[in-house]
Structure formats: structure tokens, C-alpha cells
Amino acid sequence: MSQRRTVLIIVGFVAFLVVVLAWNSLTYTVGPGERAVVFRKFQGGLDVDQVYDQGFHVKWPWDEAYVYNVKLKENKSTMEVLSKNGLTITVQLSYRYRPIKNQIGYLHNNVGENYHEAVVVPEIRSATREVIGKYLPEDLYSVKRELIQNEIYERSNDDIKERFVDLDVILIREVGLPPKLRAAIERKLEQEQKSLEYKFKIEQAEKEAKRRRIEAKGKAEANRLLSKSLTDKILRDKGIEATLKLAESENSKVVVVGSGKNGLPLILGKQ
């Protein structure tokens, strides 16, 4: 009985030792912002549709787990491209990207862990050269800059998404031109801005002049209608009314003399 117990203890210790030594081969952990896929050596290989979420997982020692960071990442790329007029422009882009979470298996099977260098960088560079080649250098310093970077994004994202990666945004950070050309473009843009400001001022002045003409026309029409409505009888009644008010004032010393045959009556103020 004692010998049997000894054997069990030895077996148990050996099993424990094997588990300890093989622990890293038997388990794996998926951290925050990560996803994993497992290659099962004796069970059909990589299951592209089975994506493992965060947490602790167990596997067979001969299987291999591949953990992907699916957080949003940012990178930069600087390249030389040709503009529409054949001028070489140095452009620095920044972009954000990440693997599509539920397609990690397809990404690993078709592209691999180096997907950034294999897919993202080449597609962005290709789209940038193609898009900027349709524009002049000065367009990168105008309102067309946003249009250009949006077009680069749309062209890149379509191809990148087909390879199981999501492109969040592309931004043009810097544009490098020869100093003389850059100065000439800046002067041209400054002149265009001044021209727009001058045009705006003219439009505002024309609107103000139009407003004043309308206002003057309205006043003239009002005066015309008022003059037309003021007959001699109305004016005489108004005059009598004003005379009576003056006569009733205790502090008034007024003399009002009528004119014409229908003139107002004579009133002497109180002493």
C-alpha cells in the first residue's frame, strides 16, 4: 500500500512538472484591444471564422495561437510624387488603421502579421501618386487640399478593406516644394484672397446702396400719399386745433395771425 502511494505521488509530481513546463504551450491570454486565432495542427489547420476575444484560453500544446492588436494605430509616410505639371512634390501623410476584428482569421490566412507593410503602405502610396498626379502644386495650398486627401482615402480604403484592414483616415500633414515656387504660390493665393475681399466689399456696398434706394423710394411714396391726403379743409382744421391748444396754455404769450381769407383767428397770449 505504501509502495502504491509512492508511485501515485511520483506520477502526480511528474504530471505536475509536465503541466508547469508545458503551461505556456497549453494556455494563452488575449489582452485588452486584442483578438486571436488558433492554428490546429491535427484538426484542420486555421479556423478563419473562429476569433477569440479577450481573456484566458486553453489549447493543445501542438496548436499555435496568433494574437492581433486591433486597436486604432497611427503611422506616417513621406514620399515624392509628381504633380499634374510634372513637378516633384514631397508629401507627408499620416493615417490611422486597424484590422477588422471579426476577420482576423482571413487576414492571417491571406496576408499575415506584417499586413501594414504588405497592404496598408503600398496601397496608400499608390493612391497618393495617382491622385496628386491630377492636381497642380498650388491646389495643395488651397481649399482643394481637403478634397485631395479625401480622394486618396477613398481610393486606398476600397482596396485595403478587401484585405481585411479598416482605414480610418488619411491626412496631408506637410507639402514640400522648392522655396521660390512656394513663395510664388503663397503670393498668388494672397492676391486671390485680396481679390475675393474686394469683391465682397463691392457686393456689400451694392446691397447697401440698393437698400437705401428702396428706403428713399418708400419715403417718397409715403410723402406723396400724405401730401395727396392733406386737403385745405384738413389743414385748416389742424391749424384751429393747434391754436386752441396754444390759447389754453397758462404760460403762453403767443400771437397767431391768420393769412388769407380763411386764415386762423388772432389770439393774444395772457399777460
C-alpha positions as CSV (number, residue, x, y, z in Angstrom):
1,M,0.0,0.0,0.0
2,S,2.9,2.3,0.9
3,Q,4.6,1.4,-2.4
4,R,1.4,2.2,-4.4
5,R,1.1,5.5,-2.7
6,T,4.7,6.3,-3.5
7,V,4.0,5.5,-7.2
8,L,1.0,7.7,-7.2
9,I,2.9,10.6,-5.7
10,I,5.7,10.2,-8.2
11,V,3.2,10.1,-11.1
12,G,1.4,13.1,-9.7
13,F,4.6,15.0,-9.3
14,V,5.7,14.2,-12.9
15,A,2.3,15.2,-14.2
16,F,2.5,18.5,-12.3
17,L,6.0,19.1,-13.6
18,V,4.9,18.4,-17.1
19,V,2.0,20.9,-16.7
20,V,4.3,23.5,-15.3
21,L,6.8,23.1,-18.0
22,A,4.2,23.0,-20.8
23,W,2.0,25.7,-19.3
24,N,2.9,28.3,-21.9
25,S,2.1,25.7,-24.6
26,L,-1.2,24.8,-23.1
27,T,-2.6,28.3,-22.5
28,Y,-2.6,31.8,-23.9
29,T,-4.1,35.1,-22.9
30,V,-5.8,37.7,-25.1
31,G,-5.4,41.2,-23.7
32,P,-7.5,44.3,-24.0
33,G,-7.7,45.6,-27.5
34,E,-6.6,42.2,-28.9
35,R,-8.1,39.2,-30.8
36,A,-6.7,35.8,-31.5
37,V,-6.9,32.9,-34.0
38,V,-5.6,29.4,-33.5
39,F,-3.9,27.1,-35.9
40,R,-4.9,23.5,-35.0
41,K,-2.2,21.2,-36.4
42,F,-4.3,18.0,-36.2
43,Q,-7.8,19.5,-36.5
44,G,-7.9,21.1,-40.0
45,G,-5.5,23.9,-39.6
46,L,-6.6,27.5,-39.2
47,D,-10.2,28.1,-38.5
48,V,-10.6,31.5,-40.1
49,D,-14.1,32.1,-38.7
50,Q,-13.3,31.4,-35.1
51,V,-11.9,34.6,-33.5
52,Y,-11.1,34.5,-29.8
53,D,-12.0,37.5,-27.6
54,Q,-10.2,38.9,-24.5
55,G,-9.4,36.6,-21.7
56,F,-7.7,33.3,-20.7
57,H,-7.8,30.4,-23.2
58,V,-6.6,26.7,-23.3
59,K,-5.2,24.9,-26.3
60,W,-3.3,21.7,-27.2
61,P,0.4,22.1,-26.8
62,W,1.0,21.5,-30.6
63,D,-1.5,24.2,-31.6
64,E,-0.4,27.7,-32.2
65,A,-2.2,30.9,-31.2
66,Y,-1.8,34.2,-33.1
67,V,-2.7,37.3,-31.2
68,Y,-3.5,40.5,-33.1
69,N,-3.7,44.1,-31.8
70,V,-6.9,45.5,-33.1
71,K,-6.6,49.0,-31.5
72,L,-6.5,52.0,-33.8
73,K,-2.9,52.7,-34.8
74,E,-1.3,55.8,-36.4
75,N,1.6,55.9,-38.8
76,K,3.2,58.4,-41.2
77,S,4.6,58.1,-44.7
78,T,6.7,60.5,-46.6
79,M,7.0,60.2,-50.4
80,E,7.9,62.1,-53.5
81,V,5.2,62.4,-56.2
82,L,4.7,64.1,-59.5
83,S,2.1,66.8,-59.9
84,K,0.0,67.5,-63.0
85,N,2.7,69.8,-64.4
86,G,5.5,67.3,-63.8
87,L,6.9,69.0,-60.7
88,T,8.3,66.7,-57.9
89,I,6.5,67.3,-54.6
90,T,7.4,65.8,-51.2
91,V,4.3,64.9,-49.3
92,Q,4.0,63.7,-45.7
93,L,0.8,61.8,-44.8
94,S,-0.5,60.5,-41.5
95,Y,-3.1,57.7,-41.4
96,R,-4.9,55.6,-38.9
97,Y,-5.8,52.0,-39.4
98,R,-6.6,48.7,-37.7
99,P,-7.5,45.1,-38.5
100,I,-11.2,44.3,-38.9
101,K,-11.9,42.4,-35.7
102,N,-14.1,39.6,-36.9
103,Q,-11.9,39.0,-39.9
104,I,-8.6,38.3,-38.1
105,G,-8.6,34.7,-39.4
106,Y,-8.9,35.8,-43.0
107,L,-6.2,38.4,-42.5
108,H,-3.8,35.9,-41.0
109,N,-4.5,33.3,-43.7
110,N,-4.3,35.7,-46.7
111,V,-1.9,38.4,-45.6
112,G,-0.2,37.7,-42.3
113,E,1.0,39.7,-39.3
114,N,3.0,42.1,-41.5
115,Y,-0.2,43.4,-43.1
116,H,0.9,47.1,-42.5
117,E,4.0,46.8,-44.8
118,A,2.3,44.3,-47.1
119,V,-1.0,46.1,-47.7
120,V,-1.5,49.5,-46.0
121,V,1.7,51.2,-47.0
122,P,1.7,50.2,-50.7
123,E,-2.0,51.0,-51.3
124,I,-1.7,54.4,-49.7
125,R,1.4,55.3,-51.7
126,S,-0.1,54.1,-54.9
127,A,-3.3,56.1,-54.4
128,T,-1.4,59.2,-53.3
129,R,0.7,59.2,-56.5
130,E,-2.4,58.6,-58.7
131,V,-4.5,61.3,-57.1
132,I,-1.9,64.1,-56.7
133,G,-0.8,63.5,-60.3
134,K,-4.2,65.0,-61.4
135,Y,-3.6,68.3,-59.5
136,L,-1.3,71.3,-59.6
137,P,1.1,72.1,-56.7
138,E,-0.9,75.2,-55.7
139,D,-4.0,73.0,-55.2
140,L,-2.4,71.5,-52.1
141,Y,-2.3,75.0,-50.6
142,S,-6.0,75.8,-51.3
143,V,-9.4,74.5,-50.4
144,K,-8.8,71.6,-52.7
145,R,-6.4,70.1,-50.2
146,E,-9.2,68.5,-48.2
147,L,-10.7,67.2,-51.5
148,I,-7.4,65.6,-52.4
149,Q,-6.9,63.8,-49.1
150,N,-10.5,62.6,-49.2
151,E,-9.9,61.2,-52.6
152,I,-6.7,59.5,-51.5
153,Y,-8.6,58.0,-48.6
154,E,-11.5,56.7,-50.8
155,R,-9.2,55.1,-53.3
156,S,-7.0,53.5,-50.6
157,N,-9.8,52.3,-48.3
158,D,-11.6,50.4,-51.0
159,D,-8.5,48.2,-51.7
160,I,-7.3,47.9,-48.1
161,K,-10.7,46.8,-46.8
162,E,-10.7,44.0,-49.3
163,R,-7.7,42.7,-47.5
164,F,-9.4,42.8,-44.1
165,V,-8.0,46.1,-42.7
166,D,-10.0,49.2,-41.9
167,L,-8.6,52.6,-42.8
168,D,-9.9,55.3,-40.5
169,V,-8.5,58.5,-42.0
170,I,-5.7,60.0,-44.2
171,L,-4.4,63.5,-43.6
172,I,-1.9,65.5,-45.6
173,R,0.5,66.9,-42.9
174,E,3.2,68.6,-45.0
175,V,3.9,69.5,-48.6
176,G,7.5,70.2,-49.7
177,L,8.1,72.5,-52.6
178,P,11.2,74.5,-53.8
179,P,11.3,77.8,-51.8
180,K,10.9,80.0,-54.9
181,L,7.8,78.1,-56.1
182,R,6.3,78.0,-52.7
183,A,6.8,81.8,-52.3
184,A,5.2,82.3,-55.7
185,I,2.2,80.2,-54.8
186,E,1.7,82.0,-51.5
187,R,1.8,85.4,-53.3
188,K,-0.7,84.2,-55.8
189,L,-3.0,82.9,-53.1
190,E,-2.7,86.1,-51.2
191,Q,-3.6,88.1,-54.3
192,E,-6.6,85.9,-54.8
193,Q,-7.7,86.4,-51.2
194,K,-7.5,90.2,-51.6
195,S,-9.5,90.0,-54.8
196,L,-12.2,88.0,-53.0
197,E,-12.2,90.5,-50.1
198,Y,-12.5,93.4,-52.6
199,K,-15.3,91.6,-54.5
200,F,-17.1,91.0,-51.1
201,K,-16.8,94.7,-50.2
202,I,-18.3,95.8,-53.6
203,E,-21.2,93.4,-53.2
204,Q,-21.9,94.7,-49.7
205,A,-21.7,98.3,-51.0
206,E,-24.1,97.5,-53.8
207,K,-26.5,95.8,-51.3
208,E,-26.4,98.9,-49.1
209,A,-27.0,101.3,-52.0
210,K,-29.9,99.2,-53.1
211,R,-31.3,99.2,-49.6
212,R,-31.1,103.0,-49.4
213,R,-32.7,103.4,-52.8
214,I,-35.6,101.2,-51.7
215,E,-35.9,103.1,-48.4
216,A,-35.8,106.5,-50.2
217,K,-38.4,105.3,-52.7
218,G,-40.6,104.2,-49.8
219,K,-40.3,107.5,-48.1
220,A,-41.0,109.4,-51.3
221,E,-44.1,107.3,-51.9
222,A,-45.3,107.9,-48.3
223,N,-44.8,111.7,-48.6
224,R,-46.7,111.7,-51.9
225,L,-49.6,109.8,-50.4
226,L,-49.5,112.1,-47.4
227,S,-49.5,115.3,-49.5
228,K,-52.3,114.0,-51.6
229,S,-54.4,113.4,-48.5
230,L,-53.8,116.8,-46.9
231,T,-56.6,118.9,-48.3
232,D,-57.2,122.6,-47.4
233,K,-60.0,121.7,-45.1
234,I,-57.8,119.2,-43.2
235,L,-55.0,121.7,-42.9
236,R,-57.5,124.4,-41.6
237,D,-58.9,122.0,-39.0
238,K,-55.4,121.1,-37.8
239,G,-54.5,124.7,-37.6
240,I,-57.6,125.5,-35.4
241,E,-56.8,122.6,-33.2
242,A,-53.2,123.8,-32.6
243,T,-54.4,127.3,-32.0
244,L,-56.9,126.2,-29.3
245,K,-54.1,124.2,-27.5
246,L,-51.9,127.3,-27.5
247,A,-54.6,129.5,-26.2
248,E,-55.3,127.1,-23.3
249,S,-51.7,127.2,-22.1
250,E,-51.3,129.5,-19.0
251,N,-47.7,130.3,-19.7
252,S,-48.2,131.2,-23.3
253,K,-47.8,134.7,-24.7
254,V,-48.4,134.0,-28.3
255,V,-49.8,135.9,-31.2
256,V,-51.1,133.9,-34.1
257,V,-52.1,135.8,-37.2
258,G,-54.1,134.1,-39.9
259,S,-53.4,134.6,-43.6
260,G,-55.8,134.7,-46.5
261,K,-59.5,134.9,-46.3
262,N,-59.7,131.7,-44.4
263,G,-56.7,132.4,-42.1
264,L,-56.6,131.4,-38.5
265,P,-58.0,133.7,-35.8
266,L,-55.9,136.2,-33.9
267,I,-55.0,135.2,-30.4
268,L,-53.2,137.3,-27.8
269,G,-51.4,135.5,-25.1
270,K,-52.2,136.2,-21.4
271,Q,-50.2,138.8,-19.5
